[in-house]
Amino acid sequence: GAQPNVARAFCAGISFRQPEEHSMVKDLAVRFVDDFLMPLEPAVLEREAKGELLRLTAEEQSTLKEKCRELGLWGLDLPEEFGGVDLPNTALVMLDEELGRTITPFTFPPDSPNLHMMMAACNEEQKERYMMPYSRGETVSAIGISEPGAGADPRRMQCKAVKTGDYWVLNGTKIWITRGDVMHHVILMAQADAGDGGPGGITAFFVDADTPGLTVSREIRMLGGQVTYEIVLEDCKIPAANQLGEIGKGFAPMQTRLTRRRLEMAAWSIGMGRAAPGGGPGGG
């Protein structure tokens, strides 16, 4: 006889029903997209048609963020101990899918991938200095991983961090930096050499945007009116206290960050498909 469908039998024992509170948050996200993001689409498209960036104005951003605070759509995956809602990824992707239905560029604040990396690697001082202000929406955080010769394989990165006394000196170039023009700091990945004969390796560092030696060197236009930036570090000197996590162990917290972004992008894509003509429920 036919072999039983193992996958079907396995899935039959799994409930894909979301807890009621998660469904309630999703309904809130649906209304937020319909009532506050979609009405901004004409203005956003008009700016793009003029050759401007596909961006919200500072006033629009501020209004939307304030509305998120009012509705409880702030810090959705931030632990409760830090004032968040602590939703799991299974709930978050439902909200991300709804955001994908609109071309208005907005994510529920704070944009969480960097937040996940900070939660995984920050010490107590760094939580107070970097993570908590970011979680409250007081700062903008960027990430510096890719380089002109190291994109898909970050292990080939050439950016160097050399320890000199109580400081690290950074040299190198990073590209595809989102929000590089407005960031307060960048979490930068570099090949570290502590000068102690240790193994070194890829390490994460907080680099404040106003640090001497850090330059936003050029704007890189992308498809759809998006833009990223290139940053150059020339003898950029940062305190040893800005080292994020252990020397040579930057990959693990970085993967925590990348996993969250990849889930977001997959869910956004499903939302885009739904919004397309004939794209399914809610499609145009």
N, C-alpha and C positions, 0 to 999 in steps of 0.2 A: 504494500500500500504506500501511499504518499507519505513522505516524512512530514512531521508537524512543523508548522512555521514557528521556529524558535523565537524570532523577533516579535511576532504577533503575540505569542504566549507570554513573553516577558513584559511587553507593553501593557497587556491586559491587566496586569497586577499593579500598574502605576497610575496614580491619579494625577491628571494634569490640571485639575481644578485649582484655581488660585484662592487663597484665603480671602474672606470677604473684605478685610481691610485693604488688601492689595488691589482688589477690583475697584474699591471706592477711590483709591488714589489714581487708578487708571482713568476712571470716569472724570475725575477732576482734571487730569492732563488733557483728555479729549476736549473738554470745554475750554481749557486754557488755549489750546491750539486754535480752536474754532473762533473763540471770542476775541483773542488778543494778538495772535500771530498772523493768522490769515488776512485780517484787515490791513496789515502792513505790507502785504505782497505787492500791491500796485506801486507804492513808493520805492520799495527795494528794487523792483524790476526797472523802474524809470531811471534810477541811479545807474544801474548796470548798463542800460541802453545808451547812457551818456558817456560810457567808458569809465565810470567810477567803480569803486570796489563794491562787491556784494556784501554790504555791511549795514548794520543799524547805526543810527546816530547815537551819540552819548546820551542824549535825552531819552530816546526810545529805549535804550538799554536800561537806564536808570528806572524808568517807569515800569518796565517788565520785571525787573528784579524786585522792585518794591511790591508788585502784585504777587510775585512768588512767595515773598515773606508773608503777606496777608493770607494767602491760600494754603500755606503749609507745604509749598513745593520747593523748599530750600533745604540743602543738606540731606537729600534723600538717602544717600548711602553713607552718610557720616554717622559714626556710632553715637548712641544716645548720650554717652558720657561727655561728648563734645557738642551736644545740642542738636544732633541730627535725628533722622527718622530710622536709620539703620535698615533700609530695605535690602533684601537679597538680590542677586543678579537676575533671578527669574522674574522678579517684579520690575526691576529697572528696565529690562529690555522691552517690556510692554510700553513703558513711557517713552523710551527712545523711538520705538516704532511710530508712535503718534507724532513725535517731533519730525519724523521723516516725511510726513504728509504735506509739509509746507516748505516753501523755498525761503521763508524768512529765517535767517541764520541765528539760531538761539538754542542754548542748552540750559537745562535747569541748573542753577548755580549752587555751589561753585562747580565749574567744569571739573569732573571728579577724577580723571586718570592720574594727574599729578598728586592729588590728594591721597590716592591709594598708595602711591610710592612713598609719600611722606609718612603716612601711618605705619608703613612697613619698616621704615629705616630711621626716622627722626629720633634723636635723644630728647630728653625733657626740655633742654634749653632751646633746641631747634623747633620743638613743637610750639613753644611760646613765641619764638621770634618769626617763624615762617609759616607753620601749619595753621595755627589758630587765626592769625590775620587773614590768611587765604580762605579758610573755612567761613569766615564772617563776611567775605566779599570785599575786604579792604585792600587787597593786593591782587595783582595779575601774575600768574606763574607760567613760565614757558619751559620747554624741554629741549635740550641740545644733544641729539644722538647722532644723526646722519652727518656725513662729511662728503666732500666732492668725490672721494675715492672709496667711501665706505658707507653704503646705504643698506642694501639687503643683507650684507654680512657685517654687522657692527664690530666684529672681532678684528677687522682690518683697520679700525680707526687709528689715526695718527696723532690726534690731539694729545699733548703731553702735560702731565702735572708732576712737577719736581718739588720735593720737600726741601725747604731751606729754613732751618730753625723752626720758628713758630708759624711759618707761612707755607703755602703752596703757590708755585709760580706756574701759570697755565700758558701754553702756546698752541695755536692751531686754528682751524676754521670749521664752523658748523653751518649746515644749510637746512632749508625747509623749516625754519623756526616760526611757528604760528604765534601771532601776537608779539613778535619781536620788537615792534614799534611802540608797544604800550606796556611791556612787561616791567615788573618791579624787580624780578629776579629770574634767573634761568637755572634749572637743574641740569648741570652739564656733566656728560660722561667723558672720561679721559683715561689714558693709559698712565697709571701712577707709578712713580719711582720715589720711594720714601728715603732713599739714600742709606738704608741700613742693611743692604744685602738681601732683603726679603724678596719674595716673588713678585710683588707689585701686581699689575693687571688693571682691568677696567674698574674704575671707581667713580662714584657720584659725588658732585660738589654743588653747593649753593653758591652762585655768583650773582651779586647784586648788580642791577643794570647800570648803576652809576660808578662801578669800580673802574679806576684808571686802567687802561689797557684793553678794555672791552669796547668794541666798536660795532655798531650795526652798519655793515658795509654796503649792502644793496638790498633792493626790493626784488622779489622773484614773483612775477605774475603767474597765476595758475588759471586753469579752466574755470568757467562759471563765475568770473569776477572775484575769485579768491586770490589771496596774496600770502606769501611767506617771506622770510628774510634770511639773509646770510649774516653771521656774526664772526668777527675775527678777534682772536685773543693774542695780544703781543705783550709778553712779560706781564701778564695780568696776575697781580699778587692778591691772594685772599688769605684770611686767617685760617689756621689749622682747624679751628672750631667749625669751619664751613664744610668740612668733609662729612658727607652723608653716608652713614653705614661704614662697613669695614673696607680696608684697602683690598682691592682685587675681587671684591664680592658685590660689585654693582649690578651684575646681571639679574640676580634674584628679585630685588625690589623693582628694577626696571621692567622685568617681565610682568610683575604685578600691575604696573601701570599700563603696559601694552595690552594685557589681557582685557582690561576694562575698556580701552579704546576700541579694540577689535570687536567686542560684543556690541558696543554702541554702533559702530559702522555697519555691522550686519543687520541690526534692527532698523537703523535709518534706511537702509536699502530696501527692506521689506515695506516700510512706510512709503517710500518713493514709488515702489511698484504699485501699491494700493492707490496712490494718488493719480497714477497715469491713466489715460483713457482706457477703459476696459480692464483695469488692473485689479478688479475684485471688489470686495466690500468697501464702500466708501470711495471707489475709483471715480475718476472724472468722466 
